[in-house]
Amino acid sequence: MSSNQKKRNFQIEAFKHKVVVDPKYADKTWKILEHAIHEIYNHNASGLSFEELYRNAYNMVLHKFGEKLYSGLVSTITFHLQEISKCIESAQGDLFLEELNRQWADHNKALQMIRDILMYMDRTFVPSTHKIPIHELGLNLWRDNIIHANKIQMRLLSTLLGLILKERDGEVINRGLMRNIIKMLMDLGPSVYQEDFEKPFLEVSADFYRAESQRFIECCDCGDYLKKAEKRLNEEIERVSHYLDPKTEAKLTNVVEKEMIENHIPRLVHMENSGMVNMLLDDKYEDLRRMYNLFRRVPNGLATIRDVMTSHIREIGKQLVTDPEKLKDPVEFVQCLLNEKDKYDNVIILAFNNDKTFQNALNSSFEFFINLNPRSPEFISLFVDEKLRKGLKGVSEEDVEVILDKVMMLFRYLQEKDVFEKYYKQHLAKRLLSGKTVSDDAERSLIVKLKTECGYQFTSKLEGMFTDMKTSQDTMQGFHAAYGAELGDGPSLVVQVLTTGSWPTQPSITCNLPAELSALCEKFRSLYLGTHTGRRLSWQTNMGTADLKATFGKGQKHELNVSTYQMCVLMLFNNADRLMYKEIEQATEIPSSDLKRCLQSLACVKGKNVLRKEPMSKDIGEDDAFLVNDKFTSKFYKVKIGTVVAQKESEPEKQETRQRVEEDRKPQIEAAIVRIMKSRKVLDHNNIITEVTKQLQSRFLANPGEIKKRIESLIERDFLERDNTDRRLYRYLA
């Protein structure tokens, strides 16, 4: 087979026999179809043969009369729609929308039937000539001839807006009809719904709420206004769900929020007698919750109420920490702080959705005003002291934990945590030595919390104090085993041996103990030093207590629980009936300020006055005389005589504590500088200050002046050196 044969192409030739078409075929066929469309619009479609009509339309397209068919369809539908338009225009009042809705439903049914008849044209001719499909064409013609008809367009809009206004004023409207008409606008395309209805609707809504909000704000308090705003917002959301496009919701709520809330934020928040501050003061959780939920919807809404809350808390906090009355009672002072914290915690949980940003604002406010009072660390420690001495008696373990957690929360706000530690140590020492702690478990629990918060260093000495108490018990058992038989009915002795570094340092104060006790103390000293070589003992008489048996004038007997100083004074009256202040001072050698407090508590406190003072007055003078009060009575056999002591520190004591704190800070600042320089090798002055402050902030706020002094000290001791060219640059010397 040759290559030419292989390449031969096949060709289909036109049919040789010419088909003759009736010249009037197209007109005749179109007349049949046109009549059918008229019948469909006139509701007479039941007598039509759809199969025959379909075949006619099919043939017309096949015989290239698609254009005639299409243009005929457009003009026929347009004719009917113009007729329909007149019917709708002539409908009176409420019947207008009903007529429009009925005609729309009929038009849709008609379109469906026409589309079925002309399906072949719709599927072949329309796509190939890029014409509009029948269904879409029907919608467009309805839009142009009905919705955009001069006498219908504005009437339709004003009718819809009028019905919505009626509904806003509380009247009931036909929502089903509204839904159908709005659905019609949406079916005609997004632009029809938006331009012919949504845009004007939103503008009218803005005007409505602008006027209404102005009316409300003049006559309502803040709480009532917010209720009305919330009600309106919910009504609009409900309106969208019943008959508007879901996409309209965001735009519509936006309008309500802007006109009713955003435009009135400052006035609402600061409204006289009912604004946010009044809500906070009166615990109006529901109103605050409503305010939070509405304001979160508008820009800067939450920031505004957060700022108002912050400045209010700072203001009341500032008043609290500077109120001289509150500062008189440290326990009451701290309780007020806790009450305020509880109050605003509740507000944030119940009204502000437990919003973290509000919680942070609350924390920063507390940190701000607690540190305005330099005595806050001392007062918080005194509060703990009071609770652990007696305040937690009979309280369940869970409640104890709650109180301790609250204390820890306040502790976290302190910038000077080391000052708290100093006071806490002193107070813990007194509790342990006087055996006055309510619960060892509570004491240890708080130490564990402090350790978790600040690390081992912070609590190591506090834990050492507990260890000493345990060791002292064992030591005393050894002492009684050695001397128990010898002691007989004489005075008994309980000694607590305290490690110098762990306990608050006390200067060793002289005090002449009664002879029988001195001998006993000497026995303990020799036994203790015999078993522990290389140690020294110094007696801290100012920290001890004693129980004395006493018999008064008429033979009434009592057991007096007194301090070591008070015991030394009272024992003098075994050998004398009357003693002058100077004589007592000489015999005991107790420091003057301590002695005066001691005598005040023995002679001037009603119900505890086992001594009499001449002349009788509240204060102790150097020329006073003292006698045993023979007329002393008490309904209790055991009488505890406390020492008159200011619960808070006196000014000199405060200075001394502050000085000790400053001294303790120096090595910590130096250690931080060395740690930083060791890792960085070279660093400039400002960066050292920043890093040191950051490292130490868990314990205290380091003073830049003090850091500078410590840097100078380290340079002198050759830990650091200044750079030769840049004096603000430091180098680490290994």
Solvent accessible surface area in square Angstrom, and as a share of the most:
residue,aa,sasa,rsa
1,M,181,0.81
2,S,60,0.39
3,S,73,0.47
4,N,123,0.63
5,Q,89,0.40
6,K,149,0.63
7,K,159,0.68
8,R,177,0.65
9,N,135,0.69
10,F,205,0.86
11,Q,162,0.72
12,I,173,0.88
13,E,125,0.56
14,A,90,0.69
15,F,162,0.67
16,K,170,0.72
17,H,133,0.59
18,K,167,0.71
19,V,108,0.62
20,V,135,0.78
21,V,65,0.37
22,D,67,0.35
23,P,130,0.82
24,K,133,0.56
25,Y,47,0.18
26,A,9,0.07
27,D,75,0.39
28,K,114,0.48
29,T,5,0.03
30,W,24,0.09
31,K,129,0.55
32,I,81,0.41
33,L,2,0.01
34,E,44,0.20
35,H,104,0.47
36,A,1,0.01
37,I,4,0.02
38,H,50,0.22
39,E,36,0.16
40,I,8,0.04
41,Y,22,0.08
42,N,80,0.41
43,H,129,0.58
44,N,76,0.39
45,A,14,0.11
46,S,119,0.77
47,G,75,0.72
48,L,36,0.18
49,S,57,0.37
50,F,75,0.31
51,E,130,0.58
52,E,83,0.37
53,L,8,0.04
54,Y,83,0.32
55,R,125,0.46
56,N,27,0.14
57,A,1,0.00
58,Y,74,0.28
59,N,44,0.22
60,M,0,0.00
61,V,20,0.11
62,L,91,0.45
63,H,79,0.35
64,K,177,0.75
65,F,66,0.28
66,G,3,0.03
67,E,93,0.42
68,K,73,0.31
69,L,0,0.00
70,Y,19,0.07
71,S,58,0.37
72,G,11,0.10
73,L,0,0.00
74,V,43,0.25
75,S,67,0.43
76,T,6,0.03
77,I,0,0.00
78,T,30,0.18
79,F,101,0.42
80,H,14,0.06
81,L,0,0.00
82,Q,87,0.39
83,E,74,0.33
84,I,19,0.10
85,S,9,0.06
86,K,127,0.54
87,C,64,0.38
88,I,0,0.00
89,E,47,0.21
90,S,73,0.47
91,A,13,0.10
92,Q,133,0.59
93,G,57,0.54
94,D,122,0.63
95,L,107,0.53
96,F,1,0.01
97,L,5,0.02
98,E,82,0.37
99,E,30,0.13
100,L,0,0.00
101,N,32,0.17
102,R,126,0.46
103,Q,19,0.08
104,W,20,0.07
105,A,47,0.37
106,D,29,0.15
107,H,1,0.00
108,N,49,0.25
109,K,129,0.55
110,A,6,0.04
111,L,1,0.00
112,Q,90,0.40
113,M,66,0.30
114,I,1,0.00
115,R,92,0.33
116,D,59,0.31
117,I,5,0.03
118,L,2,0.01
119,M,64,0.29
120,Y,52,0.20
121,M,0,0.00
122,D,21,0.11
123,R,169,0.62
124,T,54,0.31
125,F,28,0.12
126,V,3,0.02
127,P,72,0.45
128,S,83,0.54
129,T,57,0.33
130,H,169,0.75
131,K,57,0.24
132,I,71,0.36
133,P,61,0.38
134,I,0,0.00
135,H,74,0.33
136,E,86,0.39
137,L,13,0.06
138,G,0,0.00
139,L,22,0.11
140,N,29,0.15
141,L,20,0.10
142,W,0,0.00
143,R,65,0.24
144,D,73,0.38
145,N,25,0.13
146,I,0,0.00
147,I,1,0.00
148,H,66,0.29
149,A,18,0.14
150,N,144,0.74
151,K,141,0.60
152,I,0,0.00
153,Q,65,0.29
154,M,128,0.57
155,R,73,0.27
156,L,7,0.03
157,L,24,0.12
158,S,68,0.44
159,T,39,0.23
160,L,1,0.00
161,L,27,0.14
162,G,32,0.31
163,L,39,0.19
164,I,3,0.01
165,L,81,0.40
166,K,93,0.39
167,E,25,0.11
168,R,11,0.04
169,D,96,0.50
170,G,64,0.61
171,E,93,0.42
172,V,147,0.85
173,I,20,0.10
174,N,88,0.45
175,R,72,0.26
176,G,30,0.28
177,L,21,0.10
178,M,0,0.00
179,R,115,0.42
180,N,67,0.34
181,I,1,0.00
182,I,1,0.00
183,K,107,0.45
184,M,0,0.00
185,L,1,0.00
186,M,62,0.28
187,D,59,0.31
188,L,13,0.07
189,G,19,0.19
190,P,100,0.63
191,S,68,0.44
192,V,5,0.03
193,Y,3,0.01
194,Q,69,0.30
195,E,96,0.43
196,D,24,0.12
197,F,0,0.00
198,E,8,0.04
199,K,111,0.47
200,P,25,0.16
201,F,1,0.00
202,L,29,0.14
203,E,111,0.50
204,V,62,0.36
205,S,0,0.00
206,A,16,0.13
207,D,82,0.42
208,F,36,0.15
209,Y,0,0.00
210,R,120,0.44
211,A,59,0.46
212,E,4,0.02
213,S,0,0.00
214,Q,85,0.38
215,R,141,0.51
216,F,32,0.14
217,I,5,0.03
218,E,112,0.50
219,C,101,0.61
220,C,20,0.12
221,D,69,0.36
222,C,0,0.00
223,G,8,0.08
224,D,63,0.33
225,Y,0,0.00
226,L,0,0.00
227,K,96,0.41
228,K,73,0.31
229,A,1,0.01
230,E,53,0.24
231,K,128,0.54
232,R,30,0.11
233,L,5,0.02
234,N,85,0.44
235,E,46,0.21
236,E,0,0.00
237,I,51,0.26
238,E,81,0.36
239,R,6,0.02
240,V,6,0.03
241,S,90,0.58
242,H,62,0.28
243,Y,7,0.03
244,L,10,0.05
245,D,20,0.10
246,P,103,0.65
247,K,154,0.65
248,T,0,0.00
249,E,64,0.29
250,A,74,0.57
251,K,79,0.34
252,L,0,0.00
253,T,9,0.05
254,N,93,0.48
255,V,25,0.14
256,V,1,0.01
257,E,14,0.06
258,K,103,0.43
259,E,10,0.04
260,M,0,0.00
261,I,1,0.01
262,E,60,0.27
263,N,78,0.40
264,H,21,0.09
265,I,14,0.07
266,P,86,0.54
267,R,112,0.41
268,L,0,0.00
269,V,1,0.01
270,H,121,0.54
271,M,28,0.12
272,E,148,0.66
273,N,122,0.63
274,S,18,0.11
275,G,2,0.02
276,M,0,0.00
277,V,54,0.31
278,N,47,0.24
279,M,3,0.01
280,L,0,0.00
281,L,95,0.47
282,D,87,0.45
283,D,61,0.32
284,K,97,0.41
285,Y,57,0.22
286,E,103,0.46
287,D,21,0.11
288,L,0,0.00
289,R,101,0.37
290,R,27,0.10
291,M,0,0.00
292,Y,5,0.02
293,N,57,0.29
294,L,5,0.03
295,F,0,0.00
296,R,119,0.44
297,R,100,0.37
298,V,9,0.05
299,P,89,0.56
300,N,118,0.60
301,G,0,0.00
302,L,39,0.19
303,A,36,0.28
304,T,35,0.21
305,I,0,0.00
306,R,59,0.21
307,D,90,0.46
308,V,14,0.08
309,M,0,0.00
310,T,25,0.14
311,S,69,0.45
312,H,16,0.07
313,I,2,0.01
314,R,77,0.28
315,E,92,0.41
316,I,36,0.18
317,G,0,0.00
318,K,94,0.40
319,Q,107,0.47
320,L,18,0.09
321,V,3,0.02
322,T,82,0.48
323,D,44,0.23
324,P,96,0.61
325,E,114,0.51
326,K,61,0.26
327,L,47,0.24
328,K,132,0.56
329,D,63,0.33
330,P,2,0.01
331,V,27,0.15
332,E,81,0.36
333,F,0,0.00
334,V,0,0.00
335,Q,61,0.27
336,C,18,0.11
337,L,0,0.00
338,L,5,0.03
339,N,75,0.39
340,E,38,0.17
341,K,7,0.03
342,D,49,0.25
343,K,44,0.19
344,Y,0,0.00
345,D,32,0.17
346,N,65,0.33
347,V,0,0.00
348,I,0,0.00
349,I,94,0.48
350,L,82,0.41
351,A,1,0.01
352,F,0,0.00
353,N,95,0.49
354,N,74,0.38
355,D,25,0.13
356,K,140,0.59
357,T,65,0.38
358,F,0,0.00
359,Q,40,0.18
360,N,92,0.47
361,A,14,0.11
362,L,0,0.00
363,N,52,0.27
364,S,49,0.32
365,S,0,0.00
366,F,0,0.00
367,E,73,0.33
368,F,73,0.31
369,F,1,0.01
370,I,0,0.00
371,N,42,0.22
372,L,73,0.36
373,N,11,0.05
374,P,94,0.59
375,R,47,0.17
376,S,0,0.00
377,P,6,0.04
378,E,3,0.02
379,F,1,0.00
380,I,0,0.00
381,S,0,0.00
382,L,5,0.02
383,F,1,0.00
384,V,1,0.01
385,D,12,0.06
386,E,40,0.18
387,K,38,0.16
388,L,0,0.00
389,R,71,0.26
390,K,126,0.53
391,G,31,0.30
392,L,5,0.02
393,K,142,0.60
394,G,91,0.88
395,V,52,0.30
396,S,55,0.36
397,E,139,0.62
398,E,122,0.55
399,D,73,0.38
400,V,16,0.09
401,E,67,0.30
402,V,77,0.44
403,I,41,0.21
404,L,2,0.01
405,D,71,0.37
406,K,58,0.25
407,V,2,0.01
408,M,4,0.02
409,M,32,0.14
410,L,0,0.00
411,F,0,0.00
412,R,119,0.44
413,Y,15,0.06
414,L,3,0.01
415,Q,60,0.27
416,E,38,0.17
417,K,18,0.08
418,D,8,0.04
419,V,6,0.04
420,F,2,0.01
421,E,24,0.11
422,K,35,0.15
423,Y,9,0.04
424,Y,0,0.00
425,K,21,0.09
426,Q,30,0.13
427,H,17,0.08
428,L,0,0.00
429,A,2,0.02
430,K,119,0.50
431,R,0,0.00
432,L,12,0.06
433,L,28,0.14
434,S,42,0.27
435,G,60,0.57
436,K,77,0.33
437,T,32,0.18
438,V,45,0.26
439,S,35,0.23
440,D,76,0.39
441,D,107,0.55
442,A,5,0.04
443,E,0,0.00
444,R,121,0.44
445,S,25,0.16
446,L,1,0.00
447,I,6,0.03
448,V,90,0.52
449,K,40,0.17
450,L,0,0.00
451,K,72,0.30
452,T,115,0.67
453,E,64,0.29
454,C,24,0.14
455,G,31,0.30
456,Y,142,0.54
457,Q,150,0.67
458,F,2,0.01
459,T,0,0.00
460,S,34,0.22
461,K,97,0.41
462,L,2,0.01
463,E,55,0.25
464,G,18,0.17
465,M,0,0.00
466,F,12,0.05
467,T,83,0.48
468,D,16,0.08
469,M,35,0.16
470,K,119,0.51
471,T,73,0.42
472,S,4,0.02
473,Q,115,0.51
474,D,74,0.39
475,T,26,0.15
476,M,15,0.07
477,Q,127,0.56
478,G,38,0.36
479,F,0,0.00
480,H,75,0.34
481,A,90,0.70
482,A,58,0.45
483,Y,41,0.16
484,G,31,0.30
485,A,109,0.84
486,E,114,0.51
487,L,29,0.14
488,G,59,0.57
489,D,156,0.81
490,G,39,0.38
491,P,60,0.38
492,S,88,0.57
493,L,22,0.11
494,V,113,0.65
495,V,14,0.08
496,Q,66,0.29
497,V,30,0.17
498,L,45,0.22
499,T,76,0.44
500,T,110,0.64
501,G,49,0.47
502,S,16,0.10
503,W,9,0.03
504,P,15,0.10
505,T,86,0.50
506,Q,67,0.30
507,P,94,0.59
508,S,77,0.50
509,I,40,0.20
510,T,93,0.54
511,C,19,0.11
512,N,65,0.33
513,L,38,0.19
514,P,21,0.13
515,A,84,0.65
516,E,89,0.40
517,L,24,0.12
518,S,48,0.31
519,A,60,0.47
520,L,10,0.05
521,C,12,0.07
522,E,101,0.45
523,K,67,0.28
524,F,0,0.00
525,R,67,0.25
526,S,68,0.44
527,L,50,0.25
528,Y,11,0.04
529,L,57,0.28
530,G,59,0.57
531,T,96,0.56
532,H,57,0.26
533,T,123,0.71
534,G,90,0.87
535,R,130,0.47
536,R,233,0.85
537,L,33,0.16
538,S,70,0.45
539,W,71,0.25
540,Q,52,0.23
541,T,15,0.09
542,N,48,0.25
543,M,47,0.21
544,G,28,0.27
545,T,86,0.50
546,A,20,0.16
547,D,93,0.48
548,L,28,0.14
549,K,166,0.70
550,A,26,0.20
551,T,88,0.51
552,F,14,0.06
553,G,49,0.47
554,K,191,0.81
555,G,43,0.41
556,Q,46,0.20
557,K,134,0.57
558,H,11,0.05
559,E,31,0.14
560,L,3,0.02
561,N,47,0.24
562,V,3,0.02
563,S,27,0.17
564,T,13,0.07
565,Y,18,0.07
566,Q,0,0.00
567,M,6,0.03
568,C,3,0.02
569,V,0,0.00
570,L,23,0.11
571,M,42,0.19
572,L,46,0.23
573,F,20,0.08
574,N,114,0.59
575,N,140,0.72
576,A,30,0.24
577,D,119,0.62
578,R,121,0.44
579,L,24,0.12
580,M,72,0.32
581,Y,0,0.00
582,K,107,0.45
583,E,80,0.36
584,I,0,0.00
585,E,46,0.20
586,Q,143,0.64
587,A,47,0.36
588,T,2,0.01
589,E,88,0.40
590,I,3,0.01
591,P,48,0.30
592,S,47,0.30
593,S,73,0.47
594,D,29,0.15
595,L,0,0.00
596,K,63,0.27
597,R,86,0.31
598,C,3,0.02
599,L,0,0.00
600,Q,43,0.19
601,S,1,0.00
602,L,0,0.00
603,A,2,0.02
604,C,35,0.21
605,V,57,0.33
606,K,191,0.81
607,G,41,0.39
608,K,71,0.30
609,N,47,0.24
610,V,3,0.01
611,L,2,0.01
612,R,104,0.38
613,K,6,0.02
614,E,62,0.28
615,P,97,0.61
616,M,124,0.55
617,S,55,0.35
618,K,167,0.71
619,D,103,0.53
620,I,16,0.08
621,G,29,0.28
622,E,77,0.35
623,D,119,0.62
624,D,10,0.05
625,A,2,0.02
626,F,0,0.00
627,L,30,0.15
628,V,48,0.27
629,N,13,0.07
630,D,80,0.41
631,K,176,0.75
632,F,4,0.02
633,T,96,0.56
634,S,33,0.22
635,K,184,0.78
636,F,127,0.53
637,Y,111,0.42
638,K,137,0.58
639,V,7,0.04
640,K,103,0.44
641,I,4,0.02
642,G,40,0.39
643,T,53,0.31
644,V,57,0.33
645,V,89,0.51
646,A,71,0.55
647,Q,99,0.44
648,K,47,0.20
649,E,32,0.14
650,S,49,0.32
651,E,99,0.44
652,P,96,0.60
653,E,79,0.36
654,K,44,0.19
655,Q,106,0.47
656,E,89,0.40
657,T,3,0.02
658,R,76,0.28
659,Q,121,0.54
660,R,63,0.23
661,V,1,0.01
662,E,63,0.28
663,E,95,0.43
664,D,63,0.33
665,R,16,0.06
666,K,60,0.26
667,P,81,0.51
668,Q,41,0.18
669,I,2,0.01
670,E,25,0.11
671,A,45,0.35
672,A,0,0.00
673,I,0,0.00
674,V,33,0.19
675,R,128,0.47
676,I,6,0.03
677,M,0,0.00
678,K,118,0.50
679,S,87,0.56
680,R,112,0.41
681,K,117,0.49
682,V,57,0.33
683,L,14,0.07
684,D,45,0.23
685,H,19,0.09
686,N,92,0.47
687,N,67,0.34
688,I,0,0.00
689,I,29,0.14
690,T,83,0.48
691,E,52,0.23
692,V,0,0.00
693,T,34,0.20
694,K,141,0.60
695,Q,81,0.36
696,L,11,0.06
697,Q,102,0.45
698,S,59,0.38
699,R,39,0.14
700,F,1,0.00
701,L,87,0.44
702,A,6,0.05
703,N,92,0.47
704,P,77,0.49
705,G,40,0.39
706,E,30,0.13
707,I,0,0.00
708,K,100,0.43
709,K,125,0.53
710,R,33,0.12
711,I,0,0.00
712,E,57,0.25
713,S,19,0.13
714,L,3,0.02
715,I,38,0.19
716,E,141,0.63
717,R,120,0.44
718,D,103,0.53
719,F,79,0.33
720,L,2,0.01
721,E,68,0.31
722,R,59,0.21
723,D,11,0.06
724,N,145,0.75
725,T,129,0.75
726,D,66,0.34
727,R,148,0.54
728,R,127,0.46
729,L,47,0.24
730,Y,6,0.02
731,R,90,0.33
732,Y,42,0.16
733,L,60,0.30
734,A,137,1.06
